[in-house]
Amino acid sequence: MDWNRIRRPEDIIDVGKAKFGDFNKFLPLVIAVLLLLVGLKGLLYSIGPDEVGVIQRFGRYIRLSPPGLHAKLPFGIEKVTPVKVKRVFKEEFGLRTLRPGVRTQYSSRQFTEESLMLTGDLNILDVRWIVQFRINDPVRLLFNIRNPVDNIRDIAEVVMRRFVGDYRVDEVLTTKREEIDDLVQQEMQKILDNYEAGIQVVTVKLLDVNPPEKVRPAFNEVNEAKQEREKMINQAWEAYNKVIPKARGEAEKTIREAEGYGLDKINRAKGEAERFLSVLAEYKKAPEITKKRLYLETLFDVLPKAKEKYIIDPKQSSILPLLQIGKKGGGE
């Protein structure tokens, strides 16, 4: 460039026009190529295998796009928003996962603002839980709610606090955990359906429920005392169940034996009375025959039981001569 020829600012413009005059001929072509590249970039889009694409034309919902490579109107006429509908998302409360795996690593930070809760018997617990959810209607998710994750977290925390407040501290710690999980999941799903959020709650799970760290030693002592009390009560019931049922069984046995003995005596007495009446009736008909029959029946019963039998002459005044008491060689 000849700087000696430049005297005015207009001279600089004239020199530039002279140098870039040929470039101006290609400027429309360059602009057209750039517009074409931008158009091609906005024309094609890809949807992942676990996603669906929500297509909007000037902001209005038009259609859903399945996984794969597709085309749309460029230059901002149509906009695509991929939504992961097959992935299960997880939100954590009272804890944060730093590194998942076989040995999951959790954050050491305390999230007491979301984990401390008041139970129905006015005790404080440190409740840690997770919520798993998936998107079952991407259109409702995009157009009916704003900040879905914040909504999930707010709803989960409110519902969990409400149900924990309906139970005693012992129930939340032990027997009612699964029941609380189910109730919280159902209530969250009911609220989300009412909002038409397009979200399905998959799982609500209480992971860890403990008293606050400051009162944990005292709480453990109380629990140990309760366990000792339950142990002593169970031991007492064990001893009771060993002695009382046995005593009741023996008493019942004695009562049944006495009832059987009494019934036997009564039946025997009735039988003897009926037998006597029948014998009396026969005796009135034939006294001599009846006497003789009774005499023979008595002998029939007595004689087999007698070891030695002596038949005495009615005229004999004593049986001593027959026994030969004091005589040598007696019995020969």
SULZI-V228647 format. One line per field, one symbol per residue. phi: phi as a letter, one per 20 degrees, with the letter a starting at -180 (. if undefined). psi: psi as a letter, one per 30 degrees, with the letter a starting at -180 (. if undefined). Layout:
# SULZI-V228647
phi = ???
psi = ???
This chain:
# SULZI-V228647
phi = .effeedcgfffffffffedfffffefffffffffffffffeedbcdffdccdeecdlnefdaddffpeccbfelmfdcdcfceddeeecddcnbceebfqfdfddfefedffddfcdefemddcedcbccdbcedbfffffddcdlgfffgfffffffffffffecffffffcedffffgfffffffffffffflemcdeebccfebcbfgffdfgfffffffffffffffffffffffffeffffffffffffffffffffffffffffffffffffffffffbffffffffffffffeegfeefcccddfgefebefgfflfnefmfne
psi = kjfffjflefeeeeeeeeegeeefefeeeeeeeeeeeeeeefeklkklfgllkjkkjhfkkelkklkaklllkahgekkkjkkjffkjlkkkkflkkejlaejkklkfkkiffffklklfghlkkjkkllkklljfjfeeeefflkieeeeeeeeeeeeeeeeefflleeeefdfgeeeeeeeeeeeeeeeeeefhfgkkkekkkjekjllleegeeeeeeeeeeeeeeeeeeeeeeeeefeeeeeeeeeeeeeeeeeeeeeeeeeeeeeeeeeeeeeeeeeeeeieeeeeeeeeeeeeeeeeffkekkkjkkffkflfeeefhkfkkgkf.
